[in-house]
Amino acid sequence: MSGTPLDRHARLCAGRSEGDHLRKARETVGMNQTELANALVIARLTVGRLETGQCAPKRPMVMTWAVAAFPPSGC
């Protein structure tokens, strides 16, 4: 299959929810929900609700989640 990296990413992610992406990011770095909740200074229950789609994450939360799961190197 050809296409741009964005096209390939779209095919791989088809059918996944935001919560699926958040859970995958957390699991990729080996964090459990409690560890991530502590890093984000939110309740573990909130992490679970975001991952299951019971709550919709706002952009600032997604950005904070990404930094907690994948901190910038060299800092």
GITA-V293730 format. One record per residue. SS is DSSP state (H for helix, E for strand, C for the rest). PHI is phi in whole degrees, -180 to 180 (none if undefined). NEAR is the number of other ideal C-beta (glycine too) atoms within 8 Angstrom. Layout:
SS&PHI&NEAR  SS&PHI&NEAR
This chain:
C&none&4  C&-109&2  C&127&5  C&-78&5  H&-56&5  H&-65&6  H&-63&8  H&-64&10  H&-62&8  H&-62&8  H&-66&8  H&-66&6  H&-95&8  C&-56&6  C&87&3  C&-89&6  C&-90&6  H&-58&10  H&-61&10  H&-61&9  H&-66&10  H&-64&13  H&-62&9  H&-62&8  H&-61&12  H&-64&15  H&-67&8  H&-59&7  C&-95&8  C&76&4  C&-94&11  C&-94&6  H&-62&11  H&-66&7  H&-62&8  H&-66&14  H&-58&13  H&-63&7  H&-66&8  H&-90&11  C&58&5  C&-134&6  C&-74&6  H&-59&8  H&-60&6  H&-65&10  H&-58&14  H&-60&10  H&-65&9  H&-66&14  H&-70&12  H&-92&7  C&84&9  C&-70&6  C&-129&7  C&-96&5  C&-73&10  C&-90&6  H&-52&6  H&-60&6  H&-68&10  H&-63&11  H&-66&8  H&-65&9  H&-59&14  H&-63&9  H&-68&9  H&-67&10  H&-80&11  C&-132&7  C&-60&6  C&-62&6  C&-80&4  C&83&3  C&-101&4
